Amino acid sequence: MHPREEDEDDPTLTEELRTVMRPRSGRLLVLLVLMALVLGALVLVASRTVLAGLWR
């Protein structure tokens, strides 16, 4: 029996726990990293713009 099959047969595991225990797909991880990079770039540009405006 594979560990995954044992997990599915375990009555103490709820659907939420099974969902958390499953590994995430690689696409989701790439998407999250790209979103974090874009958000970081936006924050950097916005902060530089605000600081430049305050400097004048």
mmCIF file as Biopython writes it, N, C-alpha, C and O atoms, coordinates in Angstrom:
data_model
#
loop_
_atom_site.group_PDB
_atom_site.id
_atom_site.type_symbol
_atom_site.label_atom_id
_atom_site.label_alt_id
_atom_site.label_comp_id
_atom_site.label_asym_id
_atom_site.label_entity_id
_atom_site.label_seq_id
_atom_site.pdbx_PDB_ins_code
_atom_site.Cartn_x
_atom_site.Cartn_y
_atom_site.Cartn_z
_atom_site.occupancy
_atom_site.B_iso_or_equiv
_atom_site.auth_seq_id
_atom_site.auth_asym_id
_atom_site.pdbx_PDB_model_num
ATOM 1   N N  . MET A ? 1  ? 0.838   -1.195 0.000   1.0 0.0 1  A 1 
ATOM 2   C CA . MET A ? 1  ? 0.000   0.000  0.000   1.0 0.0 1  A 1 
ATOM 3   C C  . MET A ? 1  ? 0.877   1.250  0.000   1.0 0.0 1  A 1 
ATOM 4   O O  . MET A ? 1  ? 1.842   1.338  0.759   1.0 0.0 1  A 1 
ATOM 5   N N  . HIS A ? 2  ? 0.546   2.189  -0.832  1.0 0.0 2  A 1 
ATOM 6   C CA . HIS A ? 2  ? 1.303   3.431  -0.905  1.0 0.0 2  A 1 
ATOM 7   C C  . HIS A ? 2  ? 0.862   4.365  0.212   1.0 0.0 2  A 1 
ATOM 8   O O  . HIS A ? 2  ? -0.281  4.288  0.662   1.0 0.0 2  A 1 
ATOM 9   N N  . PRO A ? 3  ? 1.748   5.247  0.667   1.0 0.0 3  A 1 
ATOM 10  C CA . PRO A ? 3  ? 1.374   6.202  1.733   1.0 0.0 3  A 1 
ATOM 11  C C  . PRO A ? 3  ? 0.169   7.060  1.358   1.0 0.0 3  A 1 
ATOM 12  O O  . PRO A ? 3  ? -0.649  7.387  2.218   1.0 0.0 3  A 1 
ATOM 13  N N  . ARG A ? 4  ? 0.053   7.428  0.082   1.0 0.0 4  A 1 
ATOM 14  C CA . ARG A ? 4  ? -1.078  8.264  -0.341  1.0 0.0 4  A 1 
ATOM 15  C C  . ARG A ? 4  ? -2.397  7.505  -0.145  1.0 0.0 4  A 1 
ATOM 16  O O  . ARG A ? 4  ? -3.391  8.085  0.293   1.0 0.0 4  A 1 
ATOM 17  N N  . GLU A ? 5  ? -2.403  6.202  -0.473  1.0 0.0 5  A 1 
ATOM 18  C CA . GLU A ? 5  ? -3.614  5.402  -0.291  1.0 0.0 5  A 1 
ATOM 19  C C  . GLU A ? 5  ? -3.946  5.260  1.190   1.0 0.0 5  A 1 
ATOM 20  O O  . GLU A ? 5  ? -5.117  5.278  1.571   1.0 0.0 5  A 1 
ATOM 21  N N  . GLU A ? 6  ? -2.919  5.119  2.023   1.0 0.0 6  A 1 
ATOM 22  C CA . GLU A ? 6  ? -3.151  5.015  3.460   1.0 0.0 6  A 1 
ATOM 23  C C  . GLU A ? 6  ? -3.771  6.294  3.995   1.0 0.0 6  A 1 
ATOM 24  O O  . GLU A ? 6  ? -4.659  6.248  4.846   1.0 0.0 6  A 1 
ATOM 25  N N  . ASP A ? 7  ? -3.305  7.444  3.499   1.0 0.0 7  A 1 
ATOM 26  C CA . ASP A ? 7  ? -3.867  8.720  3.931   1.0 0.0 7  A 1 
ATOM 27  C C  . ASP A ? 7  ? -5.330  8.836  3.548   1.0 0.0 7  A 1 
ATOM 28  O O  . ASP A ? 7  ? -6.140  9.350  4.321   1.0 0.0 7  A 1 
ATOM 29  N N  . GLU A ? 8  ? -5.674  8.360  2.354   1.0 0.0 8  A 1 
ATOM 30  C CA . GLU A ? 8  ? -7.056  8.471  1.897   1.0 0.0 8  A 1 
ATOM 31  C C  . GLU A ? 8  ? -7.985  7.549  2.677   1.0 0.0 8  A 1 
ATOM 32  O O  . GLU A ? 8  ? -9.174  7.836  2.815   1.0 0.0 8  A 1 
ATOM 33  N N  . ASP A ? 9  ? -7.442  6.432  3.193   1.0 0.0 9  A 1 
ATOM 34  C CA . ASP A ? 9  ? -8.263  5.498  3.959   1.0 0.0 9  A 1 
ATOM 35  C C  . ASP A ? 9  ? -8.389  5.893  5.426   1.0 0.0 9  A 1 
ATOM 36  O O  . ASP A ? 9  ? -9.240  5.355  6.134   1.0 0.0 9  A 1 
ATOM 37  N N  . ASP A ? 10 ? -7.566  6.812  5.892   1.0 0.0 10 A 1 
ATOM 38  C CA . ASP A ? 10 ? -7.567  7.207  7.294   1.0 0.0 10 A 1 
ATOM 39  C C  . ASP A ? 10 ? -8.808  8.042  7.601   1.0 0.0 10 A 1 
ATOM 40  O O  . ASP A ? 10 ? -8.962  9.129  7.045   1.0 0.0 10 A 1 
ATOM 41  N N  . PRO A ? 11 ? -9.696  7.561  8.474   1.0 0.0 11 A 1 
ATOM 42  C CA . PRO A ? 11 ? -10.936 8.300  8.755   1.0 0.0 11 A 1 
ATOM 43  C C  . PRO A ? 11 ? -10.722 9.547  9.608   1.0 0.0 11 A 1 
ATOM 44  O O  . PRO A ? 11 ? -11.607 10.399 9.687   1.0 0.0 11 A 1 
ATOM 45  N N  . THR A ? 12 ? -9.556  9.664  10.247  1.0 0.0 12 A 1 
ATOM 46  C CA . THR A ? 12 ? -9.340  10.833 11.107  1.0 0.0 12 A 1 
ATOM 47  C C  . THR A ? 12 ? -8.945  12.072 10.315  1.0 0.0 12 A 1 
ATOM 48  O O  . THR A ? 12 ? -9.004  13.184 10.839  1.0 0.0 12 A 1 
ATOM 49  N N  . LEU A ? 13 ? -8.545  11.895 9.063   1.0 0.0 13 A 1 
ATOM 50  C CA . LEU A ? 13 ? -8.142  13.035 8.248   1.0 0.0 13 A 1 
ATOM 51  C C  . LEU A ? 13 ? -9.365  13.677 7.611   1.0 0.0 13 A 1 
ATOM 52  O O  . LEU A ? 13 ? -10.173 13.005 6.971   1.0 0.0 13 A 1 
ATOM 53  N N  . THR A ? 14 ? -9.488  14.958 7.791   1.0 0.0 14 A 1 
ATOM 54  C CA . THR A ? 14 ? -10.581 15.681 7.148   1.0 0.0 14 A 1 
ATOM 55  C C  . THR A ? 14 ? -10.137 16.105 5.752   1.0 0.0 14 A 1 
ATOM 56  O O  . THR A ? 14 ? -8.957  16.004 5.415   1.0 0.0 14 A 1 
ATOM 57  N N  . GLU A ? 15 ? -11.066 16.573 4.954   1.0 0.0 15 A 1 
ATOM 58  C CA . GLU A ? 15 ? -10.729 17.046 3.608   1.0 0.0 15 A 1 
ATOM 59  C C  . GLU A ? 15 ? -9.728  18.194 3.667   1.0 0.0 15 A 1 
ATOM 60  O O  . GLU A ? 15 ? -8.842  18.293 2.818   1.0 0.0 15 A 1 
ATOM 61  N N  . GLU A ? 16 ? -9.867  19.067 4.673   1.0 0.0 16 A 1 
ATOM 62  C CA . GLU A ? 16 ? -8.953  20.196 4.794   1.0 0.0 16 A 1 
ATOM 63  C C  . GLU A ? 16 ? -7.526  19.716 5.029   1.0 0.0 16 A 1 
ATOM 64  O O  . GLU A ? 16 ? -6.583  20.233 4.429   1.0 0.0 16 A 1 
ATOM 65  N N  . LEU A ? 17 ? -7.372  18.732 5.898   1.0 0.0 17 A 1 
ATOM 66  C CA . LEU A ? 17 ? -6.033  18.203 6.171   1.0 0.0 17 A 1 
ATOM 67  C C  . LEU A ? 17 ? -5.455  17.512 4.946   1.0 0.0 17 A 1 
ATOM 68  O O  . LEU A ? 17 ? -4.268  17.657 4.656   1.0 0.0 17 A 1 
ATOM 69  N N  . ARG A ? 18 ? -6.278  16.765 4.227   1.0 0.0 18 A 1 
ATOM 70  C CA . ARG A ? 18 ? -5.792  16.109 3.011   1.0 0.0 18 A 1 
ATOM 71  C C  . ARG A ? 18 ? -5.326  17.141 1.994   1.0 0.0 18 A 1 
ATOM 72  O O  . ARG A ? 18 ? -4.309  16.948 1.329   1.0 0.0 18 A 1 
ATOM 73  N N  . THR A ? 19 ? -6.071  18.238 1.874   1.0 0.0 19 A 1 
ATOM 74  C CA . THR A ? 19 ? -5.702  19.284 0.924   1.0 0.0 19 A 1 
ATOM 75  C C  . THR A ? 19 ? -4.374  19.912 1.311   1.0 0.0 19 A 1 
ATOM 76  O O  . THR A ? 19 ? -3.539  20.169 0.444   1.0 0.0 19 A 1 
ATOM 77  N N  . VAL A ? 20 ? -4.167  20.163 2.594   1.0 0.0 20 A 1 
ATOM 78  C CA . VAL A ? 20 ? -2.923  20.782 3.059   1.0 0.0 20 A 1 
ATOM 79  C C  . VAL A ? 20 ? -1.746  19.832 2.874   1.0 0.0 20 A 1 
ATOM 80  O O  . VAL A ? 20 ? -0.639  20.269 2.559   1.0 0.0 20 A 1 
ATOM 81  N N  . MET A ? 21 ? -1.976  18.549 3.065   1.0 0.0 21 A 1 
ATOM 82  C CA . MET A ? 21 ? -0.892  17.577 2.994   1.0 0.0 21 A 1 
ATOM 83  C C  . MET A ? 21 ? -0.438  17.304 1.558   1.0 0.0 21 A 1 
ATOM 84  O O  . MET A ? 21 ? 0.699   16.882 1.349   1.0 0.0 21 A 1 
ATOM 85  N N  . ARG A ? 22 ? -1.288  17.531 0.583   1.0 0.0 22 A 1 
ATOM 86  C CA . ARG A ? 22 ? -0.916  17.275 -0.812  1.0 0.0 22 A 1 
ATOM 87  C C  . ARG A ? 22 ? 0.077   18.333 -1.280  1.0 0.0 22 A 1 
ATOM 88  O O  . ARG A ? 22 ? -0.071  19.511 -0.956  1.0 0.0 22 A 1 
ATOM 89  N N  . PRO A ? 23 ? 1.078   17.919 -2.034  1.0 0.0 23 A 1 
ATOM 90  C CA . PRO A ? 23 ? 2.028   18.912 -2.551  1.0 0.0 23 A 1 
ATOM 91  C C  . PRO A ? 23 ? 1.371   19.813 -3.586  1.0 0.0 23 A 1 
ATOM 92  O O  . PRO A ? 23 ? 0.495   19.380 -4.336  1.0 0.0 23 A 1 
ATOM 93  N N  . ARG A ? 24 ? 1.796   21.053 -3.617  1.0 0.0 24 A 1 
ATOM 94  C CA . ARG A ? 24 ? 1.251   22.015 -4.577  1.0 0.0 24 A 1 
ATOM 95  C C  . ARG A ? 24 ? 1.922   21.818 -5.932  1.0 0.0 24 A 1 
ATOM 96  O O  . ARG A ? 24 ? 3.039   21.308 -6.018  1.0 0.0 24 A 1 
ATOM 97  N N  . SER A ? 25 ? 1.235   22.222 -6.968  1.0 0.0 25 A 1 
ATOM 98  C CA . SER A ? 25 ? 1.803   22.086 -8.301  1.0 0.0 25 A 1 
ATOM 99  C C  . SER A ? 25 ? 2.898   23.128 -8.503  1.0 0.0 25 A 1 
ATOM 100 O O  . SER A ? 25 ? 2.919   24.159 -7.830  1.0 0.0 25 A 1 
ATOM 101 N N  . GLY A ? 26 ? 3.796   22.855 -9.424  1.0 0.0 26 A 1 
ATOM 102 C CA . GLY A ? 26 ? 4.890   23.772 -9.710  1.0 0.0 26 A 1 
ATOM 103 C C  . GLY A ? 26 ? 4.410   25.071 -10.323 1.0 0.0 26 A 1 
ATOM 104 O O  . GLY A ? 26 ? 5.014   26.123 -10.116 1.0 0.0 26 A 1 
ATOM 105 N N  . ARG A ? 27 ? 3.318   25.000 -11.080 1.0 0.0 27 A 1 
ATOM 106 C CA . ARG A ? 27 ? 2.780   26.207 -11.712 1.0 0.0 27 A 1 
ATOM 107 C C  . ARG A ? 27 ? 2.338   27.227 -10.679 1.0 0.0 27 A 1 
ATOM 108 O O  . ARG A ? 27 ? 2.574   28.425 -10.836 1.0 0.0 27 A 1 
ATOM 109 N N  . LEU A ? 28 ? 1.703   26.753 -9.630  1.0 0.0 28 A 1 
ATOM 110 C CA . LEU A ? 28 ? 1.220   27.667 -8.594  1.0 0.0 28 A 1 
ATOM 111 C C  . LEU A ? 28 ? 2.391   28.368 -7.914  1.0 0.0 28 A 1 
ATOM 112 O O  . LEU A ? 28 ? 2.325   29.563 -7.624  1.0 0.0 28 A 1 
ATOM 113 N N  . LEU A ? 29 ? 3.446   27.631 -7.667  1.0 0.0 29 A 1 
ATOM 114 C CA . LEU A ? 29 ? 4.627   28.223 -7.034  1.0 0.0 29 A 1 
ATOM 115 C C  . LEU A ? 29 ? 5.252   29.285 -7.935  1.0 0.0 29 A 1 
ATOM 116 O O  . LEU A ? 29 ? 5.632   30.357 -7.462  1.0 0.0 29 A 1 
ATOM 117 N N  . VAL A ? 30 ? 5.360   28.992 -9.224  1.0 0.0 30 A 1 
ATOM 118 C CA . VAL A ? 30 ? 5.915   29.967 -10.172 1.0 0.0 30 A 1 
ATOM 119 C C  . VAL A ? 30 ? 5.038   31.208 -10.218 1.0 0.0 30 A 1 
ATOM 120 O O  . VAL A ? 30 ? 5.546   32.330 -10.238 1.0 0.0 30 A 1 
ATOM 121 N N  . LEU A ? 31 ? 3.729   31.015 -10.233 1.0 0.0 31 A 1 
ATOM 122 C CA . LEU A ? 31 ? 2.806   32.147 -10.261 1.0 0.0 31 A 1 
ATOM 123 C C  . LEU A ? 31 ? 2.955   33.010 -9.009  1.0 0.0 31 A 1 
ATOM 124 O O  . LEU A ? 31 ? 2.963   34.238 -9.101  1.0 0.0 31 A 1 
ATOM 125 N N  . LEU A ? 32 ? 3.074   32.383 -7.852  1.0 0.0 32 A 1 
ATOM 126 C CA . LEU A ? 32 ? 3.234   33.135 -6.609  1.0 0.0 32 A 1 
ATOM 127 C C  . LEU A ? 32 ? 4.544   33.920 -6.595  1.0 0.0 32 A 1 
ATOM 128 O O  . LEU A ? 32 ? 4.578   35.060 -6.129  1.0 0.0 32 A 1 
ATOM 129 N N  . VAL A ? 33 ? 5.616   33.324 -7.099  1.0 0.0 33 A 1 
ATOM 130 C CA . VAL A ? 33 ? 6.906   34.018 -7.146  1.0 0.0 33 A 1 
ATOM 131 C C  . VAL A ? 33 ? 6.832   35.207 -8.093  1.0 0.0 33 A 1 
ATOM 132 O O  . VAL A ? 33 ? 7.328   36.287 -7.773  1.0 0.0 33 A 1 
ATOM 133 N N  . LEU A ? 34 ? 6.214   35.016 -9.265  1.0 0.0 34 A 1 
ATOM 134 C CA . LEU A ? 34 ? 6.076   36.122 -10.214 1.0 0.0 34 A 1 
ATOM 135 C C  . LEU A ? 34 ? 5.237   37.252 -9.635  1.0 0.0 34 A 1 
ATOM 136 O O  . LEU A ? 34 ? 5.570   38.426 -9.802  1.0 0.0 34 A 1 
ATOM 137 N N  . MET A ? 35 ? 4.156   36.902 -8.960  1.0 0.0 35 A 1 
ATOM 138 C CA . MET A ? 35 ? 3.306   37.929 -8.347  1.0 0.0 35 A 1 
ATOM 139 C C  . MET A ? 35 ? 4.077   38.695 -7.278  1.0 0.0 35 A 1 
ATOM 140 O O  . MET A ? 35 ? 3.937   39.913 -7.167  1.0 0.0 35 A 1 
ATOM 141 N N  . ALA A ? 36 ? 4.884   37.995 -6.496  1.0 0.0 36 A 1 
ATOM 142 C CA . ALA A ? 36 ? 5.673   38.657 -5.455  1.0 0.0 36 A 1 
ATOM 143 C C  . ALA A ? 36 ? 6.700   39.602 -6.074  1.0 0.0 36 A 1 
ATOM 144 O O  . ALA A ? 36 ? 6.920   40.700 -5.563  1.0 0.0 36 A 1 
ATOM 145 N N  . LEU A ? 37 ? 7.326   39.186 -7.164  1.0 0.0 37 A 1 
ATOM 146 C CA . LEU A ? 37 ? 8.305   40.051 -7.828  1.0 0.0 37 A 1 
ATOM 147 C C  . LEU A ? 37 ? 7.649   41.294 -8.418  1.0 0.0 37 A 1 
ATOM 148 O O  . LEU A ? 37 ? 8.179   42.397 -8.291  1.0 0.0 37 A 1 
ATOM 149 N N  . VAL A ? 38 ? 6.501   41.119 -9.061  1.0 0.0 38 A 1 
ATOM 150 C CA . VAL A ? 38 ? 5.793   42.262 -9.645  1.0 0.0 38 A 1 
ATOM 151 C C  . VAL A ? 38 ? 5.347   43.217 -8.549  1.0 0.0 38 A 1 
ATOM 152 O O  . VAL A ? 38 ? 5.500   44.431 -8.679  1.0 0.0 38 A 1 
ATOM 153 N N  . LEU A ? 39 ? 4.802   42.676 -7.477  1.0 0.0 39 A 1 
ATOM 154 C CA . LEU A ? 39 ? 4.356   43.517 -6.370  1.0 0.0 39 A 1 
ATOM 155 C C  . LEU A ? 39 ? 5.538   44.260 -5.744  1.0 0.0 39 A 1 
ATOM 156 O O  . LEU A ? 39 ? 5.420   45.436 -5.401  1.0 0.0 39 A 1 
ATOM 157 N N  . GLY A ? 40 ? 6.661   43.584 -5.596  1.0 0.0 40 A 1 
ATOM 158 C CA . GLY A ? 40 ? 7.854   44.232 -5.058  1.0 0.0 40 A 1 
ATOM 159 C C  . GLY A ? 40 ? 8.342   45.357 -5.951  1.0 0.0 40 A 1 
ATOM 160 O O  . GLY A ? 40 ? 8.740   46.413 -5.461  1.0 0.0 40 A 1 
ATOM 161 N N  . ALA A ? 41 ? 8.314   45.136 -7.265  1.0 0.0 41 A 1 
ATOM 162 C CA . ALA A ? 41 ? 8.730   46.190 -8.201  1.0 0.0 41 A 1 
ATOM 163 C C  . ALA A ? 41 ? 7.784   47.380 -8.125  1.0 0.0 41 A 1 
ATOM 164 O O  . ALA A ? 41 ? 8.233   48.526 -8.155  1.0 0.0 41 A 1 
ATOM 165 N N  . LEU A ? 42 ? 6.486   47.127 -8.027  1.0 0.0 42 A 1 
ATOM 166 C CA . LEU A ? 42 ? 5.515   48.220 -7.907  1.0 0.0 42 A 1 
ATOM 167 C C  . LEU A ? 42 ? 5.733   49.020 -6.630  1.0 0.0 42 A 1 
ATOM 168 O O  . LEU A ? 42 ? 5.659   50.249 -6.641  1.0 0.0 42 A 1 
ATOM 169 N N  . VAL A ? 43 ? 5.997   48.337 -5.547  1.0 0.0 43 A 1 
ATOM 170 C CA . VAL A ? 43 ? 6.249   49.022 -4.273  1.0 0.0 43 A 1 
ATOM 171 C C  . VAL A ? 43 ? 7.518   49.863 -4.372  1.0 0.0 43 A 1 
ATOM 172 O O  . VAL A ? 43 ? 7.552   50.990 -3.877  1.0 0.0 43 A 1 
ATOM 173 N N  . LEU A ? 44 ? 8.551   49.331 -5.000  1.0 0.0 44 A 1 
ATOM 174 C CA . LEU A ? 44 ? 9.801   50.078 -5.151  1.0 0.0 44 A 1 
ATOM 175 C C  . LEU A ? 44 ? 9.586   51.347 -5.975  1.0 0.0 44 A 1 
ATOM 176 O O  . LEU A ? 44 ? 10.048  52.423 -5.594  1.0 0.0 44 A 1 
ATOM 177 N N  . VAL A ? 45 ? 8.892   51.223 -7.097  1.0 0.0 45 A 1 
ATOM 178 C CA . VAL A ? 45 ? 8.640   52.389 -7.953  1.0 0.0 45 A 1 
ATOM 179 C C  . VAL A ? 45 ? 7.776   53.407 -7.222  1.0 0.0 45 A 1 
ATOM 180 O O  . VAL A ? 45 ? 8.041   54.607 -7.283  1.0 0.0 45 A 1 
ATOM 181 N N  . ALA A ? 46 ? 6.741   52.931 -6.531  1.0 0.0 46 A 1 
ATOM 182 C CA . ALA A ? 46 ? 5.850   53.851 -5.817  1.0 0.0 46 A 1 
ATOM 183 C C  . ALA A ? 46 ? 6.593   54.575 -4.701  1.0 0.0 46 A 1 
ATOM 184 O O  . ALA A ? 46 ? 6.401   55.777 -4.514  1.0 0.0 46 A 1 
ATOM 185 N N  . SER A ? 47 ? 7.425   53.877 -3.971  1.0 0.0 47 A 1 
ATOM 186 C CA . SER A ? 47 ? 8.142   54.521 -2.867  1.0 0.0 47 A 1 
ATOM 187 C C  . SER A ? 47 ? 9.148   55.539 -3.397  1.0 0.0 47 A 1 
ATOM 188 O O  . SER A ? 47 ? 9.320   56.605 -2.805  1.0 0.0 47 A 1 
ATOM 189 N N  . ARG A ? 48 ? 9.816   55.218 -4.512  1.0 0.0 48 A 1 
ATOM 190 C CA . ARG A ? 48 ? 10.767  56.181 -5.089  1.0 0.0 48 A 1 
ATOM 191 C C  . ARG A ? 48 ? 10.033  57.420 -5.582  1.0 0.0 48 A 1 
ATOM 192 O O  . ARG A ? 48 ? 10.531  58.537 -5.440  1.0 0.0 48 A 1 
ATOM 193 N N  . THR A ? 49 ? 8.839   57.225 -6.167  1.0 0.0 49 A 1 
ATOM 194 C CA . THR A ? 49 ? 8.057   58.358 -6.665  1.0 0.0 49 A 1 
ATOM 195 C C  . THR A ? 49 ? 7.610   59.248 -5.513  1.0 0.0 49 A 1 
ATOM 196 O O  . THR A ? 49 ? 7.696   60.473 -5.599  1.0 0.0 49 A 1 
ATOM 197 N N  . VAL A ? 50 ? 7.142   58.641 -4.454  1.0 0.0 50 A 1 
ATOM 198 C CA . VAL A ? 50 ? 6.685   59.408 -3.290  1.0 0.0 50 A 1 
ATOM 199 C C  . VAL A ? 50 ? 7.858   60.138 -2.650  1.0 0.0 50 A 1 
ATOM 200 O O  . VAL A ? 50 ? 7.737   61.310 -2.294  1.0 0.0 50 A 1 
ATOM 201 N N  . LEU A ? 51 ? 8.979   59.467 -2.502  1.0 0.0 51 A 1 
ATOM 202 C CA . LEU A ? 51 ? 10.151  60.111 -1.900  1.0 0.0 51 A 1 
ATOM 203 C C  . LEU A ? 51 ? 10.669  61.249 -2.773  1.0 0.0 51 A 1 
ATOM 204 O O  . LEU A ? 51 ? 11.091  62.282 -2.254  1.0 0.0 51 A 1 
ATOM 205 N N  . ALA A ? 52 ? 10.640  61.070 -4.091  1.0 0.0 52 A 1 
ATOM 206 C CA . ALA A ? 52 ? 11.082  62.139 -4.990  1.0 0.0 52 A 1 
ATOM 207 C C  . ALA A ? 52 ? 10.146  63.334 -4.877  1.0 0.0 52 A 1 
ATOM 208 O O  . ALA A ? 52 ? 10.599  64.477 -4.922  1.0 0.0 52 A 1 
ATOM 209 N N  . GLY A ? 53 ? 8.849   63.087 -4.730  1.0 0.0 53 A 1 
ATOM 210 C CA . GLY A ? 53 ? 7.888   64.176 -4.572  1.0 0.0 53 A 1 
ATOM 211 C C  . GLY A ? 53 ? 8.077   64.909 -3.259  1.0 0.0 53 A 1 
ATOM 212 O O  . GLY A ? 53 ? 7.936   66.131 -3.208  1.0 0.0 53 A 1 
ATOM 213 N N  . LEU A ? 54 ? 8.389   64.196 -2.214  1.0 0.0 54 A 1 
ATOM 214 C CA . LEU A ? 54 ? 8.600   64.824 -0.910  1.0 0.0 54 A 1 
ATOM 215 C C  . LEU A ? 54 ? 9.921   65.591 -0.868  1.0 0.0 54 A 1 
ATOM 216 O O  . LEU A ? 54 ? 10.042  66.574 -0.138  1.0 0.0 54 A 1 
ATOM 217 N N  . TRP A ? 55 ? 10.906  65.152 -1.641  1.0 0.0 55 A 1 
ATOM 218 C CA . TRP A ? 55 ? 12.216  65.781 -1.633  1.0 0.0 55 A 1 
ATOM 219 C C  . TRP A ? 55 ? 12.162  67.192 -2.206  1.0 0.0 55 A 1 
ATOM 220 O O  . TRP A ? 55 ? 12.918  68.075 -1.799  1.0 0.0 55 A 1 
ATOM 221 N N  . ARG A ? 56 ? 11.245  67.388 -3.167  1.0 0.0 56 A 1 
ATOM 222 C CA . ARG A ? 56 ? 11.152  68.708 -3.814  1.0 0.0 56 A 1 
ATOM 223 C C  . ARG A ? 56 ? 10.535  69.669 -2.909  1.0 0.0 56 A 1 
ATOM 224 O O  . ARG A ? 56 ? 10.367  70.835 -3.267  1.0 0.0 56 A 1 
#
